[in-house]
Amino acid sequence: QKHGDVSPELFIPLIKKIGLYKKYYSNIIEKSLSEIAPLAIKHQLIVSINVGHKEIEDGQFITILRRACFANHLPLSLMKVELSEKAVSTADILEGFCQELKSLGVKISIDDFGVQNSNLARLSLLEYDEIKIDKSLVDGISEHYKQNIFVIFSDALARLNKTLVFEGVENEIQYRFIASRYPDALIQGWYFSKALTRSELAKRLTGVAP
């Protein structure tokens, strides 16, 4: 309260440094799923969880996820794990991690693709369902040179025959450009809605918060 909201970029490194990160992310998963499970089950919503190389290499993430889903009667088929591009590039046990998730019915997304050292060759070794193209590339649509880079990059990913998700769409120009060129893609961003609290989401889905 003294310092107001604190960015995760500031407090997560500290949590890791003092050895509490596993307890932290375990609590986050359990609390998040307990809050969203009723809505997810009722409306068949896909619930996404971001995962980095730290969680993968820890070896306990899948156990924690299964336990939290079981406790909240949430089918694993409604879960999606979003892997950071850094995790795709650095986690040595990633292939087995993805295979185990897929065997449980969990969907897998490659998040923020295009931010770091994008490696299409590494992607060919993994089981996954979708690729999320980072907002930094979407922002280039309004500039001719950057738009060309965006198209070349996105066209290459489209040939992988995976679902494309364009992140961070904030205006009609971006939306119309993407929708016309990639009609089968998914598009997300503040153009459609700001971030919602659980109660706001419930009202939007049902008209009345449960």
C-alpha positions as CSV (number, residue, x, y, z in Angstrom):
1,Q,0.0,0.0,0.0
2,K,2.9,2.4,0.8
3,H,4.3,2.1,-2.8
4,G,1.1,1.4,-4.7
5,D,1.1,-1.3,-7.4
6,V,4.5,-2.9,-8.0
7,S,5.4,-4.4,-11.3
8,P,6.1,-8.2,-11.4
9,E,9.3,-7.3,-13.2
10,L,10.5,-5.9,-9.9
11,F,9.2,-8.4,-7.3
12,I,9.5,-11.7,-9.2
13,P,13.3,-11.5,-9.3
14,L,13.3,-10.9,-5.6
15,I,11.0,-13.9,-5.0
16,K,13.4,-16.1,-7.0
17,K,16.4,-14.8,-5.2
18,I,15.1,-15.7,-1.8
19,G,13.9,-19.1,-2.9
20,L,10.1,-18.7,-2.7
21,Y,9.3,-18.7,-6.4
22,K,7.9,-22.3,-6.5
23,K,5.5,-21.5,-3.6
24,Y,4.6,-18.2,-5.3
25,Y,3.6,-19.6,-8.7
26,S,1.9,-22.6,-7.0
27,N,-0.3,-20.2,-5.0
28,I,-1.0,-18.1,-8.1
29,I,-2.2,-21.1,-10.1
30,E,-4.4,-22.4,-7.2
31,K,-6.0,-19.0,-6.5
32,S,-6.5,-18.1,-10.1
33,L,-8.2,-21.4,-11.0
34,S,-10.4,-21.4,-7.9
35,E,-11.7,-18.0,-9.0
36,I,-12.2,-18.6,-12.7
37,A,-13.3,-22.3,-12.6
38,P,-17.0,-21.7,-12.2
39,L,-17.2,-19.4,-15.2
40,A,-14.9,-21.5,-17.3
41,I,-17.0,-24.7,-16.7
42,K,-20.3,-22.9,-17.2
43,H,-19.2,-21.2,-20.5
44,Q,-16.6,-23.6,-21.7
45,L,-13.9,-20.9,-21.5
46,I,-10.2,-21.8,-22.2
47,V,-8.1,-20.7,-19.3
48,S,-4.5,-19.7,-20.1
49,I,-1.5,-19.9,-17.8
50,N,1.9,-18.4,-18.8
51,V,4.9,-20.6,-18.2
52,G,8.6,-19.8,-18.4
53,H,11.7,-22.0,-18.4
54,K,11.9,-21.8,-14.6
55,E,8.6,-23.6,-14.1
56,I,9.4,-26.1,-16.8
57,E,12.8,-27.0,-15.4
58,D,11.4,-27.2,-11.8
59,G,9.6,-30.4,-12.8
60,Q,6.6,-29.8,-10.6
61,F,4.4,-27.5,-12.8
62,I,2.3,-30.3,-14.4
63,T,1.6,-31.8,-11.0
64,I,0.6,-28.5,-9.5
65,L,-1.7,-27.8,-12.5
66,R,-3.4,-31.2,-12.3
67,R,-3.9,-30.8,-8.6
68,A,-5.5,-27.4,-8.9
69,C,-7.7,-28.5,-11.8
70,F,-8.9,-31.5,-9.8
71,A,-9.6,-29.5,-6.7
72,N,-11.8,-27.1,-8.8
73,H,-13.4,-29.8,-11.0
74,L,-11.9,-28.0,-14.0
75,P,-11.3,-30.3,-17.0
76,L,-7.7,-30.2,-18.3
77,S,-9.2,-29.9,-21.8
78,L,-10.1,-26.3,-20.8
79,M,-6.5,-25.4,-19.9
80,K,-4.0,-23.8,-22.2
81,V,-0.3,-23.3,-21.3
82,E,1.4,-20.4,-22.9
83,L,5.1,-20.9,-23.3
84,S,7.4,-17.9,-23.4
85,E,9.7,-17.7,-26.4
86,K,12.6,-17.7,-24.0
87,A,11.3,-21.0,-22.6
88,V,11.1,-22.5,-26.1
89,S,14.7,-21.4,-26.7
90,T,16.3,-22.5,-23.4
91,A,14.4,-25.3,-21.6
92,D,16.2,-28.6,-22.3
93,I,13.3,-30.8,-21.2
94,L,10.7,-28.8,-23.3
95,E,9.8,-31.6,-25.7
96,G,8.9,-34.0,-23.0
97,F,7.0,-31.3,-21.1
98,C,4.9,-30.5,-24.2
99,Q,4.2,-34.2,-24.9
100,E,3.0,-34.8,-21.4
101,L,0.7,-31.7,-21.5
102,K,-0.8,-32.8,-24.9
103,S,-1.4,-36.3,-23.5
104,L,-3.5,-34.8,-20.7
105,G,-5.5,-32.8,-23.3
106,V,-4.0,-29.4,-22.4
107,K,-3.6,-27.0,-25.2
108,I,-0.2,-25.4,-25.9
109,S,0.6,-21.9,-27.2
110,I,3.9,-20.3,-28.1
111,D,3.6,-16.8,-26.6
112,D,5.2,-13.5,-27.6
113,F,6.8,-15.0,-30.8
114,G,9.1,-12.6,-32.5
115,V,10.4,-10.8,-29.4
116,Q,13.7,-12.7,-29.0
117,N,15.6,-15.1,-31.2
118,S,12.7,-16.7,-33.0
119,N,13.6,-20.3,-33.9
120,L,11.3,-22.0,-36.4
121,A,13.5,-25.0,-36.4
122,R,13.0,-25.5,-32.7
123,L,9.3,-25.2,-33.1
124,S,9.3,-28.1,-35.5
125,L,10.4,-30.4,-32.7
126,L,7.5,-29.5,-30.4
127,E,3.9,-30.4,-30.0
128,Y,1.8,-27.2,-29.8
129,D,-1.5,-25.7,-31.0
130,E,-1.0,-22.1,-31.7
131,I,1.6,-19.3,-32.1
132,K,1.0,-15.8,-30.6
133,I,2.6,-13.0,-32.6
134,D,3.9,-10.3,-30.3
135,K,2.4,-6.8,-30.1
136,S,5.8,-5.3,-31.1
137,L,5.3,-6.7,-34.6
138,V,1.6,-5.8,-34.8
139,D,2.5,-2.2,-33.9
140,G,4.6,-2.1,-37.2
141,I,1.5,-2.5,-39.4
142,S,1.1,1.3,-39.7
143,E,4.7,1.8,-41.0
144,H,5.4,0.6,-44.6
145,Y,8.9,-0.9,-43.9
146,K,7.8,-2.6,-40.7
147,Q,4.6,-3.7,-42.3
148,N,6.6,-5.7,-44.9
149,I,8.6,-7.4,-42.1
150,F,5.3,-8.2,-40.3
151,V,3.9,-9.8,-43.5
152,I,7.0,-11.8,-44.2
153,F,7.2,-13.1,-40.6
154,S,3.5,-13.9,-40.3
155,D,3.3,-15.6,-43.7
156,A,6.2,-17.9,-42.7
157,L,4.3,-18.8,-39.5
158,A,1.1,-19.4,-41.3
159,R,2.8,-22.1,-43.4
160,L,3.3,-24.1,-40.2
161,N,-0.5,-24.9,-40.2
162,K,-0.9,-23.9,-36.6
163,T,-3.5,-21.4,-35.3
164,L,-2.1,-17.8,-35.4
165,V,-3.0,-15.4,-32.7
166,F,-2.2,-11.7,-33.1
167,E,-1.6,-9.9,-29.8
168,G,-2.0,-6.3,-28.8
169,V,-4.4,-5.1,-31.6
170,E,-5.5,-1.7,-30.5
171,N,-7.1,0.0,-33.5
172,E,-9.2,-0.6,-36.5
173,I,-6.4,-0.2,-39.0
174,Q,-4.5,-3.1,-37.3
175,Y,-7.7,-5.2,-37.0
176,R,-8.7,-4.8,-40.7
177,F,-5.3,-5.4,-42.0
178,I,-4.9,-8.7,-40.1
179,A,-8.5,-9.9,-40.6
180,S,-8.3,-9.4,-44.3
181,R,-4.9,-11.1,-44.8
182,Y,-5.3,-13.9,-42.2
183,P,-9.0,-14.6,-42.0
184,D,-8.5,-17.8,-40.0
185,A,-6.4,-16.2,-37.3
186,L,-7.5,-15.2,-33.8
187,I,-7.1,-11.5,-32.9
188,Q,-6.8,-10.1,-29.3
189,G,-6.2,-6.8,-27.8
190,W,-7.8,-3.6,-26.4
191,Y,-9.5,-3.0,-29.7
192,F,-12.1,-5.5,-28.4
193,S,-11.9,-4.9,-24.7
194,K,-9.8,-3.7,-21.8
195,A,-8.7,-6.2,-19.2
196,L,-11.6,-7.4,-17.2
197,T,-12.0,-8.4,-13.6
198,R,-13.8,-11.7,-12.8
199,S,-17.1,-9.9,-12.0
200,E,-16.9,-7.8,-15.2
201,L,-16.3,-10.9,-17.2
202,A,-19.2,-12.7,-15.6
203,K,-21.5,-9.7,-16.4
204,R,-20.4,-9.7,-20.0
205,L,-21.0,-13.5,-20.3
206,T,-24.3,-13.8,-18.4
207,G,-25.6,-10.3,-17.7
208,V,-25.5,-11.0,-14.0
209,A,-22.5,-11.8,-11.8
210,P,-22.8,-15.2,-10.2
